[in-house]
Amino acid sequence: MSDPISIADAARKRDARKRADLQERARGITLCRSGFHQWAIDQKKQFDVRSGRLVTVLRCTRCTATKTRLD
């Protein structure tokens, strides 16, 4: 039979898991604030033609900021 887990041990494990989740979320937000976005092509509006040039819409996967790139 395994040893029973005390309530304090269970709470400590839960808090550690919650703290790790919060740290991971904050890391992404901090990176975006510093200008290190994670750009991905926006599939909803993939291409747009403006003045004869191809325009690609990019969206950050962490903070949903957008930017356009002329190809």
Residue, then its C-alpha position, 0 to 999 in steps of 0.5 A: m500500500s502506498d503512503p497517504i499524501s498529507i493535505a499540506d503536501a498536496a497543496r504544495k504540489r498544486d501551488a508549484r504547478k500553478r506557479a509554473d503556469l503563471q511563470e510560463r504565461a508571464r514569460g511570453i508577455t514579457l518577451c512581447r513587451s521587449g519586442f520579441h514577438q512570435w510572428a505567424i502568417d494570419q491564415k484568415k487574411q492570407f494575402d492582400v494586393r495594395s498598389g501592385r505589391l503582395v501584402t502578407v499579414l502577420r500576427c503574434t501568437r502570444c499577444t495577437a499584435t499584427k504587422t504587415r509585410l510587403d513581398 
